[in-house]
Amino acid sequence: MLGRISEVMKDKYSLSHKFLVIASLLNDATASDDADAFDELKKIRDTFFHGSEISVSDFPTERIQRLVLKYMKLHLERA
Protein backbone atom coordinates (compact mmCIF):
# COMPACT_ATOMS: atom_id res chain seq x y z
CA MET A 1 0.00 0.00 0.00
CA LEU A 2 2.76 2.47 0.91
CA GLY A 3 4.45 1.62 -2.38
CA ARG A 4 1.34 2.70 -4.25
CA ILE A 5 1.05 5.89 -2.20
CA SER A 6 4.70 6.61 -2.90
CA GLU A 7 4.15 6.18 -6.63
CA VAL A 8 1.01 8.31 -6.75
CA MET A 9 2.49 11.12 -4.68
CA LYS A 10 5.84 11.22 -6.48
CA ASP A 11 6.71 14.81 -7.36
CA LYS A 12 3.16 16.01 -6.74
CA TYR A 13 3.28 16.92 -3.07
CA SER A 14 5.72 18.42 -0.63
CA LEU A 15 7.58 16.43 1.97
CA SER A 16 5.21 17.86 4.59
CA HIS A 17 2.18 16.56 2.69
CA LYS A 18 3.78 13.14 2.37
CA PHE A 19 4.51 13.10 6.10
CA LEU A 20 0.88 13.94 6.87
CA VAL A 21 -0.37 11.06 4.73
CA ILE A 22 1.94 8.56 6.42
CA ALA A 23 1.19 9.96 9.88
CA SER A 24 -2.55 9.68 9.18
CA LEU A 25 -2.17 6.06 8.17
CA LEU A 26 -0.14 5.14 11.22
CA ASN A 27 -1.83 7.26 13.90
CA ASP A 28 -4.73 9.41 12.81
CA ALA A 29 -5.34 10.70 16.36
CA THR A 30 -2.09 12.69 16.49
CA ALA A 31 -1.33 13.12 12.78
CA SER A 32 -2.32 16.79 12.60
CA ASP A 33 -0.29 17.82 15.65
CA ASP A 34 2.68 15.75 14.47
CA ALA A 35 2.45 17.28 11.01
CA ASP A 36 2.60 20.75 12.58
CA ALA A 37 5.66 19.68 14.58
CA PHE A 38 7.21 18.21 11.43
CA ASP A 39 6.66 21.48 9.56
CA GLU A 40 8.30 23.46 12.36
CA LEU A 41 11.27 21.10 12.50
CA LYS A 42 11.62 21.09 8.73
CA LYS A 43 11.75 24.90 8.67
CA ILE A 44 14.64 24.80 11.15
CA ARG A 45 16.38 22.16 9.04
CA ASP A 46 15.85 24.14 5.85
CA THR A 47 17.21 27.32 7.46
CA PHE A 48 20.30 25.40 8.58
CA PHE A 49 20.91 23.71 5.23
CA HIS A 50 20.48 26.95 3.33
CA GLY A 51 23.40 28.45 5.19
CA SER A 52 21.94 30.27 8.15
CA GLU A 53 23.80 29.82 11.37
CA ILE A 54 22.04 27.90 14.09
CA SER A 55 23.55 27.29 17.48
CA VAL A 56 24.05 23.62 18.26
CA SER A 57 22.13 24.14 21.48
CA ASP A 58 19.17 25.52 19.47
CA PHE A 59 19.03 22.60 17.06
CA PRO A 60 16.00 20.45 18.01
CA THR A 61 17.77 17.07 17.91
CA GLU A 62 15.73 15.48 20.70
CA ARG A 63 12.41 16.59 19.20
CA ILE A 64 13.43 15.18 15.83
CA GLN A 65 14.53 11.90 17.38
CA ARG A 66 11.28 11.54 19.32
CA LEU A 67 9.19 12.12 16.19
CA VAL A 68 11.25 9.70 14.09
CA LEU A 69 11.20 7.01 16.78
CA LYS A 70 7.45 7.40 17.29
CA TYR A 71 6.72 6.72 13.63
CA MET A 72 9.30 3.96 13.32
CA LYS A 73 7.63 2.18 16.25
CA LEU A 74 4.17 2.71 14.81
CA HIS A 75 5.35 1.36 11.46
CA LEU A 76 6.92 -1.72 13.07
CA GLU A 77 3.82 -2.38 15.18
CA ARG A 78 1.69 -2.21 12.04
CA ALA A 79 3.91 -4.64 10.15
Order of alpha helices (4+ residues) and beta strands (2+ residues): alpha-alpha-alpha-alpha
